[in-house]
Amino acid sequence: MEIATNPIFHARIKHIEIDFHFIHDCIKNKVLQISHVHTQDQLVDVFNKPLSIPRFTALRNKLTISEAPISLQGGDKKAV
């Protein structure tokens, strides 16, 4: 209700409103499909929560990110 009655506030969140309608239309037109993701499978946790090493590794592997196999220390650098 605050959004409708306060034109200044409405102008500040207009981009959110447009994004919401765009996503809503995409779902309605079956361009996007949404599905439930269980709490244990939230990949975003790897970026914003402190995790145990096994949990971090499991989520990192789901992102298909791995440790760099090459170290650029000492003699590993190519001469230019």
KEKE-3310 file (N, C-alpha, C; in steps of 0.2 Angstrom, whole numbers, plus 5000, padded with zeros to 4 digits):
npx = (5004:5010:5018:5009:5004:5014:5022:5036:5043:5038:5044:5057:5058:5053:5061:5062:5049:5046:5055:5050:5037:5042:5048:5037:5029:5037:5037:5023:5022:5029:5042:5052:5055:5051:5057:5057:5070:5079:5084:5097:5103:5106:5115:5120:5125:5138:5144:5140:5140:5148:5155:5158:5172:5170:5156:5158:5166:5157:5147:5154:5159:5146:5145:5154:5167:5184:5199:5213:5224:5237:5251:5257:5270:5287:5297:5286:5281:5280:5293:5293)
npy = (4994:5006:5009:5012:5024:5033:5043:5046:5035:5025:5028:5025:5011:5006:4999:4987:4983:4982:4972:4961:4960:4956:4944:4937:4936:4929:4916:4913:4912:4901:4902:4902:4891:4887:4879:4870:4872:4863:4867:4862:4861:4873:4882:4895:4897:4894:4905:4915:4910:4904:4889:4871:4862:4850:4852:4864:4860:4850:4859:4867:4858:4855:4867:4865:4870:4870:4867:4876:4868:4872:4881:4897:4900:4904:4894:4891:4901:4907:4913:4929)
npz = (5000:5004:4993:4982:4987:4989:4979:4977:4984:4976:4963:4967:4968:4956:4946:4952:4952:4938:4934:4942:4935:4922:4925:4930:4918:4910:4916:4916:4902:4900:4897:4906:4919:4936:4951:4966:4978:4989:5006:5009:4997:4992:4981:4983:4995:4996:4993:5002:5016:5031:5029:5032:5028:5020:5016:5009:4999:4992:4988:4980:4970:4964:4957:4947:4949:4952:4961:4956:4945:4942:4948:4948:4952:4954:4943:4935:4927:4910:4899:4892)
capx = (5000:5014:5021:5004:5002:5020:5026:5044:5045:5036:5049:5064:5057:5050:5065:5060:5042:5047:5059:5045:5032:5045:5049:5031:5027:5041:5034:5017:5022:5033:5049:5056:5052:5054:5057:5059:5077:5079:5089:5104:5105:5106:5122:5122:5128:5145:5147:5139:5140:5154:5154:5163:5176:5166:5150:5160:5168:5151:5143:5159:5158:5140:5146:5159:5173:5188:5205:5218:5230:5244:5253:5261:5276:5294:5298:5280:5280:5283:5297:5290)
capy = (5000:5012:5010:5015:5031:5037:5043:5046:5028:5021:5029:5022:5004:5005:4994:4980:4981:4980:4965:4956:4958:4953:4937:4934:4935:4923:4910:4912:4910:4895:4903:4900:4886:4887:4873:4871:4869:4861:4871:4859:4861:4880:4884:4902:4896:4893:4912:4919:4907:4900:4882:4866:4860:4845:4856:4869:4856:4847:4864:4869:4853:4856:4873:4863:4874:4866:4870:4877:4863:4875:4886:4902:4902:4902:4892:4890:4907:4907:4919:4933)
capz = (5000:5004:4986:4978:4990:4990:4972:4978:4985:4970:4958:4969:4967:4949:4942:4955:4949:4931:4934:4944:4930:4917:4927:4930:4911:4907:4919:4913:4895:4900:4895:4912:4924:4942:4955:4973:4979:4996:5009:5009:4990:4990:4979:4985:5002:4995:4992:5008:5022:5033:5028:5034:5022:5016:5013:5004:4993:4989:4984:4974:4965:4960:4952:4942:4950:4956:4963:4950:4946:4941:4952:4944:4956:4952:4936:4931:4922:4904:4898:4887)
cpx = (5004:5017:5016:5003:5008:5023:5033:5046:5044:5042:5056:5063:5054:5054:5063:5053:5042:5050:5054:5040:5035:5046:5042:5028:5031:5039:5028:5017:5027:5040:5054:5052:5055:5053:5059:5066:5078:5085:5096:5107:5106:5114:5124:5126:5135:5148:5145:5138:5146:5152:5159:5166:5172:5160:5152:5162:5162:5148:5148:5159:5152:5141:5151:5165:5177:5195:5210:5223:5237:5245:5258:5267:5282:5295:5292:5278:5284:5287:5293:5295)
cpy = (5006:5014:5014:5023:5035:5037:5043:5038:5024:5022:5026:5014:5002:4999:4987:4978:4979:4973:4960:4955:4955:4945:4933:4932:4929:4916:4908:4910:4904:4896:4901:4895:4886:4880:4874:4868:4869:4865:4868:4859:4868:4882:4890:4902:4896:4900:4916:4917:4904:4893:4877:4864:4855:4848:4860:4865:4853:4853:4867:4865:4854:4862:4871:4868:4870:4870:4871:4872:4866:4881:4891:4904:4900:4900:4891:4895:4906:4914:4923:4935)
cpz = (5000:4997:4982:4981:4990:4983:4972:4979:4979:4964:4960:4968:4960:4945:4945:4952:4942:4930:4936:4939:4924:4919:4927:4923:4908:4910:4916:4906:4894:4897:4900:4916:4930:4946:4961:4974:4987:4999:5009:5002:4987:4988:4981:4991:5001:4995:4998:5015:5024:5032:5030:5027:5017:5013:5008:4998:4989:4985:4978:4968:4960:4955:4947:4943:4954:4957:4956:4951:4945:4945:4948:4949:4953:4945:4932:4926:4916:4902:4892:4882)
residu = (MET:GLU:ILE:ALA:THR:ASN:PRO:ILE:PHE:HIS:ALA:ARG:ILE:LYS:HIS:ILE:GLU:ILE:ASP:PHE:HIS:PHE:ILE:HIS:ASP:CYS:ILE:LYS:ASN:LYS:VAL:LEU:GLN:ILE:SER:HIS:VAL:HIS:THR:GLN:ASP:GLN:LEU:VAL:ASP:VAL:PHE:ASN:LYS:PRO:LEU:SER:ILE:PRO:ARG:PHE:THR:ALA:LEU:ARG:ASN:LYS:LEU:THR:ILE:SER:GLU:ALA:PRO:ILE:SER:LEU:GLN:GLY:GLY:ASP:LYS:LYS:ALA:VAL)
# end
